[in-house]
């Protein structure tokens, strides 16, 4: 981990900083990015990344917990569902955080590589740095996962680990032709689909409780889609072997949430799609043309994913990163990115995005604070403002006030770092 006090902006959670103007500059953006300097970053990218990170660090503002107190309210039920992960098949707003984060790693890669090339770095040095960065991301993920454990938790489903496991391959793909990148992404998705399709489904009478699935679980998949059942699929079988190669307090038998190590393989396709989008945004195409292509690609991705899902060929399941999920979520994230680019770069409305940019410039810092410091912040607020401070609006809304307060403290730390031009990066 490094710190810097120069006027730099980190490209993403896994990409090196680069010199740019301050992100709060006023005035409308030109209608085309073609005239911009090759190394210039887009404020919209940092704002979009910041929005993703702040949504994650909000811990959903406790809405799912509050919604349980209003079982007859359709409004609370809707928001409670949207800010929590889908139980299995399906897609919620909360499910889009990880694909958004990973997509933005790909988007930022063209800027990172271009800046390194401009500084005269050789391919060998850049490759070595990519490998080192990937290793650090995996190890940091293991550290954060193990923070509250009695021993090292060798689990690789953390988003940082997933990025790290695929990052070196993403870096190498950057130097290939766009056609090769597209073919690789869809080749990965087909091969991963085939691996699940060829894996035998659980036999009749299978003891689902033995893999952490309640006997009366209402989200079981049927027909051909059963190849993607929770903890009864190809990736789950792999983890039964792979994760038990590491020292553990007790043998690994299943992941409670159904998440799997091999998710990094299809999520590499998510990052590839992001990298292709990043290259488009750096191209000489007029801004209106870039937005049109992003919107069309987003709609196409959502359409293909939905067709696979409703045809029963491949369910949309975020927890095991199914190919249909890659396409559907990738399409949604692309549309959201297009919206940020349109509002901030095309329309020139930047000032509103300042709080998002502050978070988007220090994503690793925010992620680590969210993983490690939440309890510390809440306990100290209680110490200094009273044990019942979070019940000020009633016990029902205490979870929301806790999380709003914690997020505000995190943002103020990031703002302090921003004002002093201190950015942490790998």
Secondary structure, DSSP 4 states (H G I P E B T S, - for coil): -EEE-SS-EEEETTEEEE----TT--SPPPS-STTS-TTPPPHHHHHHHHHHHHHHHTGGGGHHHHHTT-TT-HHHHHHHHHTS--SSBS--TTTHHHHHHHHHHHHHHHHHHHHHHHTT--HHHHHHHHHHHHHHHHHHHHHHHHTTSSS------SHHHHHHHHHHHHHHHHTS-HHHHHHHHHHHHHHHHHHHHHSPPPPTT--GGGGT--TT-TT---GGGGGG-TTSSHHHHHHHHHGGGS--SS-----TT---TTHHHHHHHHHHHHHHHHHHHHSSS-HHHHHHHHHHHHHHHHHHHHHHHHTTSS--BGGGT-HHHHHHHHHHHHHHHHHHHIIIIIS---GGGHHHHHHHT-HHHHHHHHHHSHHHHHHHHHHHH-TTGGGTT-GGGHHHHHHHHHHHHHHHHHHHHHHTT-EEE-
